[in-house]
Amino acid sequence: MKVALIAKPMRGKNVESPIDQAVRQLKAHNIHCDLFVTEYHGHALKIVQELSIQEYDALISMGGDGTNYYVLNGILKFHGNRPIPPLGLIPVGRGNSFAKDLEIYSIEDGIAAITRQRTVPVDVCSYTQADDIFYFVNLMGFGFVTDAARTAARFSWSADLSYVIGVLHRTIGLQFHRMELEIDGTVFSGRNCFVEFCNSRYTGGDMLMAPEAQINDGYFDAVILSPLSRLSLLATFPKIFKGTHVDHPAIRVVRGKCAVVRTAPPKVLLPDGEIHGTTPTTINVLPRLVRYFA
């Protein structure tokens, strides 16, 4: 078995770096590994664009949700007209939300999934930006969730607490926007706090944003939060770790295959934890387009 390992550089607590650890373990299972280490943010996209993917039995992303996002977009934007090899995840990022739906929680889990060579089909969601198309597999949101994530990025040193800090900070200056959202022909309009289009269940690491979402059912779960008070938002926020926040009367979960989004003012998008694009956008589910080791 021959794989391409696209890895975000990182330092380990021990002499052996996480990348060296992964390469060693893959070789121990007779898996030949071509290593490509990213040199800047988003570099994984260009690395995959220039790969001869037909030479590999699998493409492995080693990093967080963002690294996987760029690997996925590199494949579908530049190699989507040919057979797509299985994809793998070795989670070492800050959130690793999507990996949880594959029951991958550590480097060892990621390696084990690859060596077993058992894959599951996974839906991909596309979203438009003018005349261009991009892709995500975890979730994409706008509004309060994006604002909180942008703040959290400034506190990345606090690891899993960074998003909690972002939520608290943005709650102080809580703002709403006008939205027109059409999901499979049904229109939802009015003032809005945030929307998350969830292909998988988790966000921000352990936050169970869409507890009923499934990665290969052919649908996204849109979590829509209407305006609410700061006190109500703070009281509801801890419930997201168990998924019970969806019981709040200001939250609606809508399952769909296609969504058309317009907001005033335009809102920044957050696909798979990456700040990229703005509304308006159109989102479509591409059922079981890729396969991931799980």
C-alpha positions in Angstrom: 0.0 0.0 0.0 1.3 3.4 -1.0 -0.1 6.6 0.6 0.5 10.4 0.3 0.7 11.9 3.8 -0.1 15.7 3.7 0.9 16.9 7.2 0.8 20.2 9.0 4.1 20.8 10.8 4.0 20.6 14.5 6.2 20.0 17.5 5.8 17.1 19.8 6.4 16.9 23.6 9.0 14.1 23.0 12.1 13.8 20.9 10.0 12.2 18.1 7.6 14.5 16.4 4.0 13.5 15.7 4.9 13.3 12.0 7.9 11.1 12.5 5.7 8.9 14.8 3.0 8.6 12.1 5.5 7.8 9.4 7.3 5.2 11.5 4.0 3.5 12.4 2.8 3.4 8.8 6.1 1.8 7.7 5.8 -0.7 10.5 2.6 -1.9 8.8 4.3 -2.1 5.4 2.7 1.1 4.2 4.9 3.1 1.9 4.5 6.8 2.8 5.4 9.8 0.6 5.5 12.8 3.0 4.4 16.3 2.1 4.7 18.9 4.8 2.8 22.1 4.4 4.7 25.4 4.4 1.9 27.9 4.8 -1.8 28.1 5.6 -3.8 26.5 2.8 -0.6 24.9 1.2 -2.3 21.5 1.3 -4.6 22.6 -1.5 -1.6 23.2 -3.9 0.2 20.1 -2.7 -2.8 17.9 -3.7 -3.3 19.9 -6.9 0.2 18.9 -8.1 0.0 15.3 -6.9 -0.4 12.4 -9.4 -3.1 10.9 -7.2 -3.4 7.8 -9.4 0.0 6.7 -7.9 -1.5 6.4 -4.5 -3.8 3.9 -2.8 -4.9 6.6 -0.3 -4.5 10.3 0.6 -3.9 11.0 4.3 -4.5 14.3 6.0 -2.5 14.9 9.2 -3.6 18.0 11.0 -7.0 19.3 12.0 -10.3 20.0 10.2 -8.7 22.8 8.2 -5.9 20.5 6.8 -8.6 18.0 5.7 -10.6 20.8 4.2 -7.8 21.9 1.9 -6.9 18.3 1.0 -10.6 17.6 0.1 -10.8 20.8 -2.0 -7.6 19.9 -3.8 -8.9 16.6 -4.8 -12.4 17.6 -5.9 -11.4 20.9 -7.6 -8.4 19.5 -9.5 -8.9 15.7 -9.7 -12.7 15.3 -9.5 -12.9 13.9 -13.0 -11.0 10.7 -12.1 -11.5 7.9 -9.5 -10.9 9.4 -6.0 -8.7 7.2 -3.7 -9.8 6.6 -0.1 -9.0 9.4 2.3 -7.6 9.1 5.8 -7.3 11.3 8.9 -4.6 11.4 11.5 -5.9 14.0 14.0 -3.4 16.4 15.6 -5.2 19.7 15.2 -7.1 21.8 17.7 -10.6 20.7 16.9 -10.6 17.5 14.9 -14.4 17.6 14.9 -15.0 15.6 11.7 -12.7 12.8 12.8 -15.0 12.0 15.8 -17.8 10.9 13.4 -15.2 8.4 12.0 -14.5 7.2 15.6 -10.9 8.5 15.3 -9.7 10.4 18.4 -5.9 10.0 18.3 -2.8 9.4 16.1 -3.1 5.7 17.0 -6.8 5.6 15.9 -5.9 7.2 12.6 -3.1 4.8 11.9 -5.3 1.8 12.9 -8.1 2.9 10.6 -5.7 3.1 7.6 -4.0 -0.2 8.3 -7.4 -2.0 8.6 -8.3 -0.4 5.2 -12.0 -0.3 6.1 -13.7 2.7 4.6 -17.1 4.3 4.9 -18.9 6.4 2.2 -19.2 10.1 3.2 -21.4 12.9 1.8 -19.7 16.1 0.7 -21.4 19.5 0.7 -20.6 22.0 -2.0 -21.0 25.8 -1.6 -20.8 28.5 -4.2 -18.7 31.7 -4.3 -19.7 33.7 -7.4 -18.9 31.3 -10.2 -16.6 29.1 -8.2 -17.5 26.0 -6.1 -15.8 24.8 -2.9 -16.5 21.8 -0.6 -16.8 20.8 3.1 -17.5 17.6 5.0 -17.9 18.7 8.6 -20.0 21.8 8.7 -20.3 25.4 7.5 -21.8 28.3 9.4 -22.2 32.1 9.4 -23.2 34.7 11.9 -22.4 34.4 15.6 -20.6 31.0 15.1 -18.1 32.6 12.7 -17.6 35.7 14.9 -16.8 33.4 17.8 -14.4 31.3 15.8 -12.6 34.4 14.6 -12.1 35.5 18.2 -11.1 31.9 19.2 -8.3 31.9 16.6 -6.6 34.7 18.6 -6.6 32.4 21.7 -5.4 29.2 20.0 -2.8 28.8 22.8 -5.7 27.9 25.2 -6.5 24.8 23.1 -10.1 23.6 23.6 -10.9 26.6 25.7 -10.3 29.0 22.8 -13.9 28.6 21.4 -15.4 29.1 24.8 -13.5 32.3 25.1 -14.7 33.3 21.6 -18.4 32.6 22.6 -18.1 34.7 25.8 -16.4 37.6 24.1 -18.9 37.7 21.2 -21.9 37.4 23.6 -21.0 40.8 25.1 -21.4 42.5 21.7 -24.2 40.2 20.5 -25.5 41.2 17.1 -28.1 39.8 14.7 -28.6 40.1 10.9 -31.3 39.8 8.3 -31.5 36.4 6.6 -33.4 34.8 3.8 -32.9 31.0 3.7 -34.5 28.6 1.3 -34.1 24.9 2.1 -35.6 22.5 -0.4 -38.2 25.0 -1.4 -39.2 26.1 2.1 -38.3 29.7 3.0 -37.1 30.9 6.4 -36.6 34.6 6.8 -36.2 37.3 9.4 -33.6 38.3 12.0 -31.0 35.6 12.7 -28.2 34.8 15.2 -26.5 32.0 13.3 -27.0 29.1 10.9 -24.8 25.9 10.8 -25.1 23.5 7.9 -23.9 20.3 9.5 -22.9 17.2 7.5 -21.4 15.7 10.7 -22.3 16.1 14.4 -19.4 18.0 16.1 -17.9 21.5 16.0 -15.1 23.2 18.0 -13.9 19.8 19.2 -16.5 18.4 21.6 -19.5 20.6 20.8 -22.4 18.4 19.6 -23.9 21.0 17.3 -26.1 18.6 15.3 -26.7 15.5 17.4 -28.8 13.7 14.8 -26.6 14.5 11.8 -25.2 11.6 9.8 -22.2 11.7 7.4 -23.8 9.5 4.7 -27.6 10.0 4.8 -27.7 12.4 1.8 -28.8 15.4 3.9 -27.3 18.3 5.9 -28.8 19.3 9.3 -29.3 23.1 9.3 -29.2 24.4 12.9 -30.9 27.8 12.9 -30.8 30.1 15.9 -33.2 33.0 16.1 -32.5 36.1 18.2 -32.3 35.6 21.9 -31.0 37.5 24.9 -27.4 37.4 26.1 -28.5 35.7 29.3 -30.4 33.0 27.4 -27.5 32.4 25.1 -25.1 32.0 28.0 -27.5 29.7 29.8 -28.0 27.5 26.7 -24.4 27.4 25.5 -23.2 24.7 28.0 -25.9 22.4 26.7 -24.2 22.1 23.3 -21.7 19.7 24.8 -24.5 17.2 25.2 -26.5 18.2 22.2 -29.5 19.3 24.3 -29.3 22.9 23.1 -31.5 22.0 20.2 -34.5 21.8 22.6 -34.3 25.6 23.1 -37.4 27.3 21.5 -35.1 29.7 19.6 -33.4 26.8 17.8 -34.8 25.0 14.8 -33.1 22.1 13.0 -34.1 21.6 9.4 -32.8 18.6 7.3 -32.3 19.3 3.6 -30.4 18.7 0.4 -30.1 22.2 -1.0 -30.0 25.6 0.6 -29.9 29.1 -0.9 -28.7 31.8 1.6 -28.9 35.6 1.5 -28.1 37.9 4.3 -28.0 41.6 5.0 -25.2 42.5 5.6 -23.1 39.8 3.9 -21.8 37.4 6.4 -18.4 35.6 6.5 -18.6 31.8 6.0 -16.8 29.2 8.2 -16.5 25.9 6.3 -14.7 23.2 8.3 -13.3 25.8 10.7 -11.7 27.8 7.9 -12.7 31.5 7.3 -13.5 31.5 3.6 -16.1 33.3 1.5 -19.3 35.2 2.3 -23.0 35.1 1.7 -24.8 34.8 -0.7 -24.1 31.2 -1.3 -25.9 28.0 -2.5 -25.2 24.7 -0.7 -25.8 21.3 -2.1 -25.3 17.7 -0.7 -23.3 15.4 -2.9 -24.2 12.0 -1.5 -21.4 9.5 -0.8 -19.0 11.3 -3.0 -15.8 10.2 -1.1 -14.7 7.4 1.2 -12.8 7.8 4.5 -11.0 5.2 6.6 -12.9 4.7 9.8 
